[in-house]
Amino acid sequence: MKNIILGTAGHVDHGKTQLIRALSGIDTDRLDEEKKRGITIELGFAHIPNDAGYNIGVIDVPGHEKFIKNMLAGIGGIDFVLFVVAADEGVMPQTEEHFEILQALGIDDGIIAITKTDMVDEEWLEMLIDDVENFVKDSFLEGRPIVPVSSKTGDNIQKLKEELIAKCNRETKRREEKELFRLPVDRVFTMSGFGTVVTGTLVDGTVKVGDQVFVEPKGTPAKIRGIQTYGKETETAVAGQRTAINLSNIKKEDIERGDVLAAGDAVIVTNMIDVKLKVFSSSDRVIINNSRVHLYSGSKEALCKVVLLDRDSLSAGEETFAQLRLEEPMALRRKDKFIIRFYSPIITVGGGEIIDVMPEKHKRNRENVLKELETLSTGSISDAILIKAGRRNFMKQEEIARELGLLSSEIDKTVDDQIQTGKLVRLSDGSLISADKFGKFKENIEQLITDYIKSHSLSEGMPKQELLSKLREQLHSTDEKLIQAILKYFIEIDLIEDKGKTITLSGFTVEYTKEQKALKSKIADMYVSAGIEMIRTDDILTLDNDKNAINVMLAELASEGVIRKVSPSYYIVTEGWEKAVEAAKSFESEFTLAEYRDKLETSRKYATEFLAAMDREGITVFNGETRIVVKRK
């Protein structure tokens, strides 16, 4: 069954509520004050019965200028509008204001109802219809059906209903994936025996009894206890339905109009948004940079500051990019529409579309910022992904999709294509970054290692733990999976070599001066001359003031196979180590330290060092008194 939400719009006392009652049989004025004063104050709700198989929900909005904020809490979730103009008065101030609001909210279809036709003659009615046609010229309502009706006499009510049903036969733009579920709350109340109940227009997604959802922007978890659509109990509600939801595990005081009931990642809670903002053509107000205004999106109202990014003021009919800095968090999605009203006096002045829900804090009059915003506003998803992946270091695909108001599966192919063409880089942990951003990051790390090598004589590289610490600092991250994935990628692209305790640049070799080469040769000769006798490392370090250089030489001689490290205190010529191992292996059964010392013809001190090293390498096993060789090859 197709689900459609119809909204009314028009000036106060132009007969919107009476018309809905004539179409649906439901009086949407539920408050005593509304009945007493004869005007709509709060949002009203109804549904229009029909034989065409449509669920047609109705949101009846107040027309009085004092209650525009209530009108804005409901009108954003509609599929098309029933635009009402009274035959006896014609286009009035709130007719114009509602019309501008509808256009700013992206409403793109509707029907015009000329009400109270019983109060005028045919000639007047024809003249009024001409006026209305001129009023909507060059707008989304141009060429749409205009139906003169009388709620009092019933004249043409059936014709209007037929037009509404025909209008329902349209392709829905709403998304029904459960991951996108969101319902801006416009009413909260309690029912005896049930507890907390909220109502709203289910704008996206699907929800079922038993689902866990979240009350945003607070992030409070709640469970769906029961669902009603159009007065009937149901197990499931889908996008495009007016929905009442009974929540468990939450009190009435913990939820209010303006909150959003949403699936886990369906919305983003933010204090700052980038927008395309337009001042209404009919407005006599000018928005000055840093103006404080009221922002309306979904059913939420919040105060914010308008930062105009390319000018100092915005006048009637003008449009530009702006950053809205909110005074309280809101739960939003990219491409959401919004309205702004002056802080004081509270007059509707303009509106537009959200193009980024997680922006950086922009400086004004920056060409690169304006170019990115233009791309986010009108460019492809591919371009938007590259912008997102180029702003912050290493985002997951799910994060990028969410900031773009999409599911991760929807950008799979685009991301894969961008990786194939070299525009995106993906690490082993799934993190993404634009190739341009990664190039700069790579240069920084390469320079970091180069600077370290330059400042540490004969160092073959940077201590691994120091580099990892610098990576954490640069990324402002303690995500070890990400850090290790970056290291792995640098190794894969042959930027660096992991040498265990140090990281060096691929292909880097230590270059010695003539004097250093001579010193290295001297050290090698000393170990060769010592033979089975070991030389203390501390004694070698006294050969030159640059102890770091000597440590590098020792490590290099060891890697070349000239010497062998026995312990932190001793190196030995490799042939000496091999002789020491062979001496141990010559015993066919258990042997003591003394027996080994005599076999090797060395001191007890050196024999102890050799055997301890062989124990560590698993060549021998010590049982407290004797040893036995366990590895002979």
C-alpha positions in Angstrom: 0.0 0.0 0.0 1.4 3.4 -1.0 1.9 5.8 1.9 1.4 9.5 1.2 1.6 12.5 3.5 -0.4 15.6 2.5 0.1 18.9 4.2 -2.0 22.0 4.2 -0.7 25.6 3.8 -2.3 29.0 3.7 -3.4 32.1 5.5 -5.3 32.0 8.8 -9.1 31.6 8.6 -8.9 30.5 4.9 -10.7 27.2 5.8 -7.9 24.7 5.9 -9.2 22.8 8.9 -12.8 22.8 7.6 -11.6 21.5 4.3 -9.8 18.6 5.9 -12.9 17.8 7.9 -14.9 17.8 4.7 -12.4 15.4 3.0 -11.7 13.1 5.9 -14.5 13.5 8.5 -11.9 14.3 11.1 -11.7 17.6 13.1 -8.0 18.3 13.4 -8.5 21.0 16.0 -8.2 19.0 19.2 -7.4 21.7 21.7 -10.2 23.5 23.7 -8.5 26.9 22.9 -8.6 26.1 19.2 -12.3 25.3 19.3 -12.9 28.4 21.4 -11.0 30.8 19.2 -11.9 29.1 15.9 -8.3 29.0 14.7 -5.7 26.3 14.5 -2.9 26.7 17.0 -1.1 23.3 17.0 -0.5 20.7 14.3 -3.6 18.6 13.5 -3.6 15.1 12.0 -6.1 13.2 9.9 -6.3 10.6 7.2 -8.4 10.5 4.1 -10.4 7.3 3.5 -10.4 6.1 -0.2 -10.9 3.1 -2.4 -7.7 3.5 -4.3 -5.6 1.6 -1.8 -3.6 4.6 -0.5 -2.7 5.6 3.0 -3.2 9.3 2.8 -2.1 11.0 6.0 -2.8 14.7 6.5 -0.9 17.3 8.5 -3.1 20.4 9.1 -0.9 23.4 10.0 -1.8 26.6 11.7 -2.0 29.7 9.4 -1.7 32.5 12.0 1.7 34.3 12.0 2.0 33.7 15.7 2.1 30.0 15.2 4.5 29.7 12.2 6.9 27.8 14.5 4.2 25.1 14.9 3.6 25.0 11.2 7.3 24.5 10.6 7.3 21.5 13.0 5.1 19.5 10.7 5.3 20.8 7.1 8.8 19.5 6.3 7.7 15.9 6.2 5.0 16.1 3.5 5.0 14.6 0.0 2.8 17.3 -1.5 0.7 20.3 -0.4 -2.9 21.3 -0.4 -2.4 25.0 -0.9 -5.5 26.8 0.4 -6.6 30.3 -0.7 -10.0 31.7 0.5 -12.2 33.0 -2.4 -13.4 36.0 -0.4 -9.9 37.3 0.6 -7.4 35.9 -2.0 -3.6 35.9 -1.4 -2.8 37.2 2.0 0.5 37.7 4.1 0.6 34.1 5.4 -0.3 32.8 2.0 2.9 34.4 0.8 4.9 33.3 3.8 3.7 29.7 3.6 4.4 29.6 -0.1 8.0 30.8 0.4 8.5 28.2 3.1 7.2 25.4 0.9 9.7 26.3 -1.8 12.6 26.6 0.6 11.7 23.1 2.0 11.9 21.6 -1.5 8.2 20.7 -1.7 7.7 20.1 -5.4 4.1 19.2 -6.0 0.6 20.1 -4.8 -3.0 21.1 -5.5 -4.5 24.5 -5.0 -7.9 24.6 -3.3 -10.0 27.9 -3.6 -12.2 27.7 -0.5 -15.4 29.5 0.6 -16.7 29.7 -3.0 -20.2 29.9 -1.6 -19.3 33.5 -0.5 -18.5 34.9 -3.9 -20.0 35.1 -7.4 -18.7 33.4 -10.5 -17.1 36.6 -11.9 -15.1 37.2 -8.7 -14.1 33.6 -8.5 -12.7 33.7 -12.1 -10.8 36.8 -11.3 -9.4 35.3 -8.2 -8.3 32.1 -10.0 -6.4 34.4 -12.5 -4.7 36.1 -9.5 -3.7 32.8 -7.9 -2.3 31.5 -11.3 -0.2 34.6 -11.5 1.0 34.2 -7.9 2.3 30.7 -8.5 3.8 31.4 -11.9 7.3 30.0 -12.4 7.0 27.9 -9.2 6.4 24.2 -8.4 2.6 25.0 -8.3 2.4 26.4 -11.8 0.1 24.3 -13.9 -1.0 22.2 -10.9 -4.8 21.6 -10.5 -6.8 24.5 -9.1 -10.1 23.3 -7.5 -12.7 25.7 -6.2 -14.6 24.2 -3.3 -17.0 25.0 -0.5 -16.7 23.0 2.8 -20.0 24.5 3.8 -22.1 23.2 0.9 -19.8 20.3 -0.2 -19.5 21.7 -3.6 -16.6 20.1 -5.5 -15.3 18.3 -2.4 -15.5 15.0 -4.2 -13.7 16.4 -7.2 -10.9 17.7 -4.9 -10.7 14.2 -3.3 -10.3 12.6 -6.7 -7.5 15.1 -7.6 -5.8 14.2 -4.3 -6.0 10.5 -5.0 -4.7 11.0 -8.6 -1.8 13.0 -7.1 -1.0 10.1 -4.9 -0.1 7.9 -7.9 3.5 9.2 -7.9 6.8 7.6 -7.4 7.9 7.9 -3.7 11.3 9.5 -3.0 11.4 8.1 0.5 13.9 5.5 1.6 12.5 2.4 3.4 15.8 0.7 4.5 15.6 0.0 8.3 19.1 1.4 8.8 17.7 4.8 7.8 14.7 4.9 10.1 14.0 8.3 11.6 10.9 10.0 12.9 11.0 13.7 13.9 8.9 13.9 17.1 6.0 16.4 17.0 4.0 15.2 19.9 4.8 13.4 23.2 2.2 12.2 25.7 1.5 9.3 28.1 -1.3 6.8 28.0 -2.6 4.9 31.0 -1.3 1.3 30.9 1.1 2.1 28.0 3.5 4.8 29.1 5.3 7.2 26.8 3.9 7.7 23.3 5.4 9.8 20.5 4.0 10.8 17.1 5.5 12.1 14.0 5.9 11.6 10.3 8.1 8.6 9.5 10.2 10.3 6.9 12.7 7.5 6.2 13.2 3.8 6.8 11.1 1.1 8.5 10.6 0.3 12.1 9.1 -2.8 13.8 7.8 -3.7 17.3 10.7 -4.8 19.4 13.3 -2.7 17.6 15.8 -0.7 19.6 16.0 2.9 18.6 17.6 6.1 20.0 16.2 9.4 21.0 18.5 11.9 19.4 20.3 14.2 19.9 20.6 12.9 23.5 21.4 9.3 22.3 19.0 7.8 24.8 18.2 4.1 23.9 14.5 3.0 23.8 12.6 0.0 22.7 9.5 0.0 20.4 6.7 -1.4 22.5 3.8 -0.8 20.1 3.0 1.0 16.8 -0.1 2.7 15.4 -0.7 4.1 12.0 -3.9 5.9 11.2 -5.5 4.7 14.4 -4.7 1.0 13.8 -2.3 -1.3 15.6 0.5 -2.6 13.4 3.7 -4.6 13.7 5.6 -2.4 11.2 5.6 1.2 10.1 7.2 2.4 6.9 8.3 5.7 5.4 5.5 8.0 4.4 3.2 7.2 7.3 1.9 9.3 10.2 3.0 7.1 13.1 2.4 6.8 16.8 5.0 4.8 18.7 4.7 3.5 22.2 8.2 3.4 23.8 9.5 1.4 26.7 12.4 2.2 29.0 11.9 6.0 28.6 10.0 8.6 30.5 7.9 11.4 29.0 10.2 14.0 30.5 13.1 12.4 28.6 11.8 13.2 25.1 10.3 16.3 23.6 9.1 17.8 20.3 12.2 18.4 18.1 13.9 15.1 19.1 14.4 12.5 16.5 13.6 8.8 17.0 16.2 7.0 14.9 18.1 3.8 14.1 21.7 3.6 15.4 23.5 5.5 12.6 20.6 7.1 10.8 21.3 10.7 11.8 24.4 12.7 12.8 24.3 14.8 16.0 26.1 18.1 15.2 26.6 21.6 16.5 27.6 23.0 13.1 26.4 22.6 9.5 27.3 24.0 6.1 24.3 25.1 4.1 23.1 26.7 0.9 21.1 29.6 2.2 18.6 31.8 0.3 16.7 34.8 1.5 13.0 34.9 0.4 12.4 37.1 -2.6 9.5 38.8 -0.7 11.6 39.5 2.4 12.4 43.1 3.4 15.1 41.8 5.8 18.8 41.4 5.3 20.9 38.7 6.9 24.2 40.2 8.2 27.2 38.0 8.8 27.2 36.6 12.4 23.4 37.2 12.7 21.7 35.2 15.4 18.6 33.4 14.0 16.1 30.7 14.7 16.7 27.5 12.7 14.0 25.0 11.9 14.5 21.6 10.5 12.3 18.5 10.9 10.3 19.3 14.1 13.2 21.0 15.8 13.9 24.7 16.5 17.3 25.9 17.7 19.2 29.2 17.8 22.3 29.6 15.7 24.8 32.1 14.3 25.0 32.6 10.5 28.5 32.8 9.2 28.3 34.0 5.6 31.3 32.6 3.8 31.7 34.9 0.8 30.1 38.2 1.8 29.0 40.5 4.6 25.3 40.5 4.0 22.5 38.6 2.1 19.5 40.4 0.7 16.1 39.4 -0.7 16.4 36.8 -3.5 20.1 36.2 -2.9 21.7 32.8 -2.2 25.1 31.8 -0.9 27.0 29.3 1.2 27.0 29.7 4.9 28.0 27.9 8.1 25.4 27.7 10.8 26.9 27.3 14.3 24.2 25.9 16.6 23.7 26.8 20.2 22.5 23.3 20.9 23.0 20.0 19.1 20.6 18.8 16.4 20.1 15.4 14.8 20.3 15.9 11.0 21.2 14.3 7.7 22.8 15.8 4.6 20.3 17.2 2.1 17.8 18.0 4.9 15.9 21.3 4.3 15.6 24.1 6.8 14.0 27.4 7.5 15.4 30.4 9.3 13.6 33.2 11.1 15.0 36.4 12.6 15.9 36.3 16.2 14.0 39.5 16.9 11.4 40.2 15.6 10.7 36.6 14.8 10.0 36.9 11.1 10.6 34.1 8.5 13.4 35.3 6.3 14.8 32.3 4.3 15.8 28.7 4.1 17.8 26.2 2.2 19.5 22.8 2.2 22.1 21.3 4.4 25.2 20.2 2.4 27.5 19.0 5.2 26.5 17.9 8.7 30.1 17.4 9.9 32.1 20.3 8.5 35.3 21.9 9.7 35.1 25.3 11.2 35.7 27.5 8.1 37.4 30.8 7.7 35.5 33.3 5.5 36.4 34.2 2.0 38.5 31.1 1.2 38.3 30.1 -2.4 39.1 26.4 -1.7 36.3 26.2 0.9 33.7 27.7 -1.5 34.9 25.4 -4.2 34.4 22.3 -2.0 31.0 23.5 -0.9 29.9 24.0 -4.5 31.0 20.4 -5.2 29.2 19.0 -2.1 26.1 20.9 -3.2 26.0 20.1 -6.9 28.7 17.6 -7.6 28.7 13.8 -7.8 28.8 11.3 -5.0 32.3 10.4 -6.2 33.4 14.0 -5.8 31.8 14.2 -2.3 33.6 11.1 -1.2 37.0 12.5 -2.2 36.2 15.7 -0.3 35.3 13.8 2.8 38.3 11.5 2.5 40.6 14.5 2.0 39.5 16.5 5.0 40.3 14.2 7.9 42.9 11.5 8.3 41.7 8.0 7.7 37.9 7.6 7.8 36.1 4.3 7.5 33.8 3.8 4.5 30.8 3.6 6.9 31.7 7.0 8.4 31.9 8.6 5.0 28.6 7.1 3.8 26.9 8.2 7.0 28.1 11.8 6.6 26.8 11.8 3.1 23.4 10.5 4.2 23.9 7.1 2.5 24.4 3.4 3.3 27.9 2.0 3.0 26.7 -0.4 0.4 25.6 2.5 -1.8 29.2 3.8 -2.2 31.0 0.4 -2.5 31.5 0.6 -6.2 32.4 4.2 -6.3 35.0 3.7 -3.5 36.5 0.6 -5.3 36.7 2.6 -8.6 38.5 5.5 -6.9 41.0 3.1 -5.3 41.6 1.5 -8.7 42.2 4.8 -10.3 44.5 5.9 -7.5 42.3 8.7 -6.1 41.7 6.9 -2.8 44.0 4.8 -0.6 42.6 2.0 1.5 44.5 0.5 4.4 44.3 -3.1 5.7 42.0 -2.0 8.5 39.5 -0.5 6.0 40.5 3.1 6.6 40.2 5.4 3.6 42.1 8.6 2.8 42.3 10.6 -0.4 45.5 10.1 -2.4 46.3 13.8 -2.2 45.9 13.9 1.6 47.8 10.7 1.9 50.7 12.0 -0.2 51.2 14.9 2.2 51.0 12.6 5.2 53.5 10.3 3.5 55.9 13.2 2.9 55.6 14.2 6.6 56.5 10.7 7.8 59.4 10.4 5.3 60.7 13.8 6.5 60.4 12.7 10.1 62.6 9.7 9.6 65.1 11.6 7.4 65.4 14.3 10.1 66.0 11.7 12.7 68.7 10.0 10.7 70.4 13.3 10.0 70.5 14.3 13.7 71.8 10.8 14.8 75.2 10.1 13.4 75.4 6.8 11.5 71.9 5.8 12.6 70.3 3.3 10.3 66.8 4.5 11.1 64.4 5.8 13.7 63.5 3.8 16.8 60.2 2.1 16.0 58.5 3.0 19.2 59.4 6.7 18.8 58.0 6.7 15.2 54.7 5.0 16.4 54.5 7.7 19.1 54.9 10.5 16.5 52.2 8.8 14.4 49.8 8.9 17.3 50.5 12.5 17.9 50.0 13.5 14.2 46.7 11.6 13.9 45.5 12.5 17.4 44.6 8.8 17.7 45.2 5.9 20.0 43.7 3.4 17.5 46.5 0.8 17.4 44.9 -1.1 14.5 45.1 2.1 12.4 48.7 2.8 13.4 49.8 -0.7 12.5 47.9 -0.5 9.2 49.7 2.7 8.3 53.0 1.1 9.0 52.1 -2.0 7.0 51.0 0.1 4.0 54.3 2.1 4.1 56.2 -1.2 4.0 54.0 -2.5 1.1 54.7 0.6 -1.0 58.4 0.3 -0.3 58.7 3.6 1.6 60.2 2.1 4.8 61.8 -1.1 6.1 61.0 -2.5 9.5 64.3 -3.7 11.1 62.8 -4.8 14.3 63.7 -2.0 16.8 64.2 0.6 14.1 62.4 1.9 11.0 64.5 3.1 8.1 63.8 4.4 4.7 63.8 1.8 2.0 67.2 1.6 0.3 68.9 3.7 2.9 72.5 2.7 3.7 74.7 4.3 6.3 77.6 6.3 4.8 80.9 6.4 6.7 83.6 9.0 6.6 87.2 7.9 5.9 87.9 8.1 9.6 84.8 6.1 10.5 85.6 3.4 8.0 89.1 3.1 9.6 87.5 2.8 13.1 85.1 0.1 11.9 88.0 -1.9 10.4 89.9 -1.5 13.6 87.0 -2.8 15.7 86.6 -5.8 13.5 90.3 -6.6 13.7 90.2 -6.3 17.5 87.5 -9.0 17.7 89.3 -11.3 15.2 92.5 -11.0 17.2 90.6 -11.7 20.5 89.4 -15.0 19.0 87.6 -17.0 21.8 88.2 -14.3 24.3 85.4 -11.8 24.5 85.8 -8.0 24.5 83.5 -5.9 26.8 81.3 -3.6 24.7 82.1 -0.8 27.2 85.7 -1.0 26.3 84.9 -0.7 22.6 82.8 2.4 23.2 85.8 4.2 24.6 87.5 4.1 21.2 85.6 7.2 20.0 83.6 10.1 21.5 80.6 9.3 19.2 79.3 6.3 21.1 76.2 6.2 18.9 78.4 5.7 15.8 80.2 2.8 17.5 77.0 1.1 18.4 75.9 1.4 14.8 79.2 -0.1 13.7 78.8 -3.0 16.1 75.3 -3.7 14.9 76.4 -3.5 11.3 79.4 -5.9 11.9 76.9 -8.3 13.5 74.5 -8.0 10.5 77.5 -8.7 8.2 78.3 -11.8 10.2 81.7 -10.6 11.3 80.8 -10.6 15.0 78.1 -12.1 17.2 76.3 -10.6 20.2 76.5 -12.9 23.1 75.0 -10.6 25.7 74.4 -6.9 26.3 77.9 -6.7 27.6 79.8 -8.8 25.1 80.3 -9.4 21.4 82.6 -12.1 19.9 84.0 -12.8 16.5 81.7 -15.2 14.7 84.3 -17.9 14.4 84.8 -17.8 18.2 81.1 -18.3 18.8 81.0 -21.2 16.4 84.0 -22.8 18.2 82.2 -22.3 21.6 79.0 -24.0 20.3 81.0 -26.9 18.9 82.7 -27.4 22.2 79.3 -27.8 23.9 78.1 -30.2 21.2 81.1 -32.4 21.7 79.6 -33.7 25.0 77.4 -36.7 24.3 75.8 -36.5 27.8 75.3 -34.1 30.6 78.3 -31.8 31.4 79.2 -29.2 34.0 80.4 -25.7 33.7 83.9 -26.7 34.7 84.0 -29.5 32.2 82.9 -27.1 29.4 85.5 -24.4 30.6 88.3 -27.0 30.3 87.0 -28.3 26.9 87.0 -24.7 25.5 90.2 -23.8 27.3 88.8 -20.4 28.5 88.0 -18.7 31.7 85.0 -19.6 33.9 83.7 -16.1 33.3 83.6 -16.5 29.5 82.3 -20.0 29.7 79.4 -18.8 31.8 78.5 -16.1 29.2 78.7 -18.6 26.4 76.5 -21.2 28.1 73.9 -18.6 29.2 73.6 -17.5 25.6 73.2 -21.1 24.4 70.5 -21.6 27.0 68.7 -18.6 25.6 68.9 -19.9 22.1 67.7 -23.3 23.0 71.0 -25.1 22.1 71.4 -26.3 25.7 69.2 -26.8 28.7 70.4 -26.2 32.3 68.9 -28.3 35.1 70.6 -26.4 38.0 73.8 -28.3 38.1 74.5 -29.7 34.6 73.6 -29.0 31.0 72.6 -31.1 28.1 72.7 -30.3 24.4 69.2 -30.4 22.9 69.8 -28.8 19.5 72.7 -30.3 17.6 72.0 -28.9 14.1 
